[in-house]
Amino acid sequence: MTVRQHPLAIVTHVTSPIFIALGANLPSDHGAPAETLEAALAALRAAGVMIEACSAWYSTAPVPRSDQPDYVNGVARVYTQIGPPALLALLHRIEDGFGRVRERRNEARVIDLDLIDYGGVVTGLDGDALVLPHPRAHLRGFVLLPLRDVAPDWRHPVTGRSIDALIGDLPDLNDVRRL
């Protein structure tokens, strides 16, 4: 397993990890997709987010299947004092700064940053705009396999199911390959 520890991963005050999924399948001003994702991690650090660990990068086919290029995906385990809505806003600002354009769902993109789990917080049950954990993370091999790299004991905050059980429920993982 390749888990990259950040050299300054000394975390204080926050005890529950936060998980951010990163993905890209188009080049950006930062380079190829993996280089763009590394630059996004640097942007998060510059904004005060402590990157404790990042999974290996994975190559994944687009969902749903299409003729667009394969994605590079990963998950970072982070800590921050920034609350969930403000963290999501930060992720969107980073995406915008990297040239992300939102025209239609499931389109190719230079970067995609998703807030998967914020320390087990559950939102969206009372009509909150922010839904946590991410509503489709448990259905996506390109999220669960990298998440297992950085959090092998993770449990879904709503269902309580283990990450291995969730991965076992997936019909096909052939399109998700560790780089």
C-alpha positions in Angstrom: 0.0 0.0 0.0 1.3 3.4 -0.9 0.3 6.1 1.6 2.3 9.2 1.4 2.7 10.9 4.8 3.0 14.6 4.6 6.2 15.8 6.3 4.4 18.4 8.4 1.6 16.2 9.5 1.6 17.3 13.1 -2.1 17.8 14.0 -3.4 19.5 17.0 -6.9 20.4 18.2 -8.8 18.3 15.7 -9.1 14.6 16.4 -11.5 13.3 13.7 -10.1 13.0 10.2 -11.7 14.6 7.1 -11.6 12.8 3.7 -11.4 14.6 0.4 -11.6 12.8 -2.9 -9.5 14.2 -5.8 -10.0 13.5 -9.4 -9.1 14.8 -12.9 -9.0 13.5 -16.4 -8.0 16.5 -18.5 -4.6 18.3 -18.4 -4.5 21.8 -16.7 -2.1 24.6 -16.4 -0.4 22.5 -13.7 0.2 19.6 -16.1 -1.2 16.1 -16.5 -4.0 15.0 -14.2 -1.8 13.6 -11.5 0.3 16.8 -11.5 -2.9 18.8 -11.2 -4.0 16.7 -8.2 -0.6 17.2 -6.5 -1.0 21.0 -7.1 -4.4 20.8 -5.5 -2.9 19.3 -2.4 -0.4 22.1 -2.3 -3.3 24.6 -2.6 -5.1 23.0 0.3 -1.9 23.2 2.4 -1.5 26.8 1.5 -5.0 27.4 2.7 -4.2 26.0 6.1 -5.5 22.4 5.6 -3.2 19.8 7.1 -2.7 16.9 4.7 -1.8 14.0 6.9 -1.8 11.3 4.2 -2.8 10.8 0.6 -3.6 7.5 -1.1 -1.9 6.1 -4.2 -3.3 7.5 -7.4 -5.7 5.3 -9.3 -6.7 5.2 -12.9 -10.4 4.8 -13.4 -12.8 4.7 -16.3 -15.4 7.5 -16.5 -18.7 6.9 -14.8 -20.9 6.4 -16.7 -18.7 4.9 -19.4 -18.0 7.3 -22.3 -15.3 8.2 -24.8 -13.6 10.7 -22.4 -10.1 9.9 -21.0 -9.7 7.8 -17.9 -9.5 9.7 -14.6 -6.8 9.8 -12.0 -8.3 9.6 -8.5 -7.2 9.6 -4.9 -8.2 10.4 -1.4 -6.5 12.7 1.1 -6.9 12.4 4.9 -6.8 15.9 6.2 -7.4 17.9 9.4 -8.6 21.5 9.6 -10.4 23.9 11.8 -12.5 25.1 8.8 -16.1 23.9 9.2 -17.8 21.8 6.6 -19.6 24.5 4.5 -16.5 26.7 4.5 -14.3 23.7 3.5 -16.6 22.8 0.7 -16.5 26.5 -0.5 -12.7 26.3 -0.3 -12.7 23.2 -2.5 -14.9 24.9 -5.0 -12.6 28.0 -5.1 -9.6 25.7 -5.7 -11.5 24.0 -8.5 -12.4 27.4 -10.0 -8.8 28.6 -9.7 -7.6 25.5 -11.6 -10.0 26.1 -14.4 -12.9 23.8 -13.6 -16.0 24.5 -15.7 -19.4 23.1 -14.7 -21.6 22.8 -17.7 -23.1 19.3 -17.4 -23.0 16.3 -15.0 -20.3 13.7 -15.6 -18.3 15.8 -18.0 -14.5 15.5 -18.4 -12.8 17.9 -16.0 -9.4 19.4 -15.1 -10.1 18.8 -11.4 -12.8 17.5 -9.1 -12.6 17.9 -5.3 -15.3 16.2 -3.2 -15.8 16.4 0.6 -16.4 12.7 1.3 -16.5 12.6 5.1 -16.0 15.4 7.7 -15.1 13.5 10.9 -18.3 11.4 10.8 -20.6 14.5 10.7 -24.0 13.7 9.1 -25.8 16.5 7.4 -28.5 16.9 4.8 -31.2 15.0 6.7 -33.1 18.2 7.5 -32.8 19.8 4.1 -29.3 21.1 4.7 -27.6 22.2 1.5 -24.5 20.2 2.3 -24.9 16.4 2.4 -22.4 14.5 4.5 -21.1 11.9 4.1 -21.0 12.3 0.3 -24.2 10.7 -0.9 -22.6 8.5 -3.6 -19.2 7.8 -2.2 -20.2 4.3 -0.9 -21.2 3.4 -4.5 -17.9 4.4 -6.2 -14.8 2.2 -6.4 -12.7 5.2 -7.4 -13.5 6.7 -4.0 -13.6 3.6 -1.8 -10.3 1.9 -2.9 -8.2 5.1 -2.3 -10.1 5.8 0.9 -9.1 2.3 2.2 -5.5 3.3 1.6 -5.7 6.1 4.1 -8.5 4.8 6.4 -8.6 1.0 6.4 -10.9 1.0 9.5 -13.3 3.6 8.1 -17.0 3.0 8.6 -19.8 4.8 6.8 -21.1 7.4 9.2 -24.8 6.6 8.4 -24.9 2.9 7.8 -21.9 1.9 10.1 -20.7 -0.5 7.4 -17.0 -1.1 7.1 -15.1 0.0 4.0 -14.3 -3.6 3.1 -18.0 -4.5 3.2 -18.8 -1.5 1.0 -16.1 -2.4 -1.5 -17.4 -6.0 -1.5 -20.8 -4.7 -2.5 -19.4 -3.1 -5.7 -20.3 -5.1 -8.8 -17.1 -4.5 -10.8 -13.7 -3.0 -9.8 -11.9 -3.9 -13.0 -12.0 -0.2 -14.1 -10.1 0.9 -11.0 -6.3 0.3 -11.2 -3.6 1.5 -8.9 -1.0 3.6 -10.7 
